[in-house]
Amino acid sequence: MKHVNLRLPDDLHDRARSAAAADDRSLNSWLVSLVRRAVEPGGTPDRPDGELAAPAPQGGSGHSPRT
C-alpha cells in the first residue's frame, strides 16, 4: 500500500469529513472510493452540478516540479 500526503484547505477538509461521516466511512476510506471511481474506465466522478468531470490530462499534473 502506498501513502500520499494530501493538503486540503480547512473548509474542504471539513466538508469532506462530513461527507465521509454521512456515508459511515473514515475520511481515508471515502477518499479512496472517490479515487477508485475516478480511475476506473468510464468512472469519472460527477461534479456537484451534475455534469461529468473531465478526466485528468495525460502526462503531467499541470504543476511545476519540486526543486
C-alpha positions in Angstrom: 0.0 0.0 0.0 1.3 3.5 -0.9 0.9 6.6 1.2 0.1 10.0 -0.2 0.1 13.3 1.7 -2.9 15.4 0.6 -3.2 19.0 1.7 -6.7 20.4 1.7 -8.0 23.8 2.6 -9.7 23.8 6.0 -13.2 24.3 4.6 -12.8 21.5 2.1 -11.4 19.1 4.7 -14.4 19.9 7.0 -16.9 19.2 4.1 -15.1 16.0 3.1 -15.0 14.8 6.6 -18.7 15.5 7.0 -19.5 13.7 3.7 -17.4 10.7 4.8 -19.2 10.6 8.1 -22.6 10.8 6.4 -21.5 7.7 4.3 -20.4 6.0 7.6 -16.8 5.9 6.4 -13.5 7.2 7.5 -12.2 10.1 5.5 -9.4 7.9 4.1 -11.9 5.2 3.0 -14.2 7.8 1.5 -11.3 9.4 -0.5 -10.1 6.0 -1.7 -13.6 5.2 -3.0 -13.7 8.5 -4.9 -10.2 8.0 -6.4 -11.0 4.4 -7.3 -14.2 5.5 -9.1 -12.3 8.3 -10.9 -9.7 6.0 -12.3 -11.9 3.1 -13.4 -12.8 3.1 -17.1 -15.8 5.3 -17.7 -15.8 6.2 -14.0 -15.2 9.9 -13.8 -16.8 11.3 -10.7 -19.8 13.6 -11.1 -19.5 17.3 -10.3 -21.9 18.8 -7.9 -23.8 20.5 -10.8 -24.5 17.0 -12.3 -22.0 17.3 -15.2 -19.3 14.7 -15.6 -15.9 15.8 -14.5 -13.3 15.9 -17.3 -10.6 13.2 -17.0 -7.2 14.4 -15.9 -4.8 15.3 -18.7 -2.2 12.6 -19.5 1.4 13.2 -19.0 1.5 15.6 -16.0 -0.3 17.2 -13.2 0.0 20.8 -14.5 2.1 21.7 -11.5 5.7 22.7 -11.6 8.1 20.0 -10.4 9.6 20.4 -7.0 13.1 21.7 -6.9 
